[in-house]
């Protein structure tokens, strides 16, 4: 087994989730493992698709297949299938592919989910994780979008005792929403609040779980730096990296 490739155990857990498995007429899954190893190599190294080692096959066909799976939501369904097998903290798993939470622009150079923030043009990844730093839900937006705009979607349907977030999630409406779902909001209030809300400082220390998750994601250089022009392809890379985290 070469570096970054799937182990036999990981492949056994994944192969039944892939298109072309037994029972799907007209589709072949002979090279699914080689294809997944090729995409993992690209995701981990951050190399251009043209630099894909020849042992994985033609890079054009591999990239075309990767994009097709991204468009049809295959990568997201693999992530959600792994999530459903390992965790029971969500009420439902969406079976229809979820689009990035931003709109496409007409011209190719002005792709979706790219916005101008203080650091320049960027993309923002919103994530909900469990106490061990394993991903539960992932959303993509333009870099200038506020975190609180996606807070409701991140926690919708999730069962937990606490919802821990930084000051970017300090909102009376969001705190009330969390409470309605039977959870305790552990979110420090902003300094400019007239009435400072109490929060548990000891529990807040566990917020490092999401930081640990992002640190693991950054091991995949194709996620740490956005090379994909299309938002759906970049989100697919995020789902691939997150699926590998769940497999470990």
WOURJO-V886533 format. One line per field, one symbol per residue. ss: DSSP state (H for helix, E for strand, C for the rest). phi: phi as a letter, one per 20 degrees, with the letter a starting at -180 (. if undefined). Layout:
ss: ???
phi: ???
This chain:
ss: CCCCCCCHHHHHHHHHHCCCCCCCCCCCCCCHHHHHHHHHHHHHHCCCHHHCCHHHCCHHHHHHHHHHHHHHCHHHHHHHHHHHHHCCCECCCCCCCCCCCCCCCCCCCCCCCCEEECCEEEEEEEEEECCCCCEEEEEEEECCCCHHHHHHHHHCCECCCEEEECHHHCCHHHHHHHHHCCCEEEECCCCCCCCCCCCCHHHHHHHHHHHHHHHHHCCCHHHHCCCCCCHHHHHHHHHHHHHHHHHC
phi: .egmfffffffffeffeefnfgoefnccdgdgffffffffffffemffgfeggffenffffffffgfffffenfffffgffffffeccddfbcfeefefgebefefegfdffmccedfeofbcdddcdcefenefdbcccbffeffgffdffffdfnedaecddbeffdfbgffgfffffenddedcffffeffdfefbffffffffffffffffffffeffegcedffeffffffffffffffffff
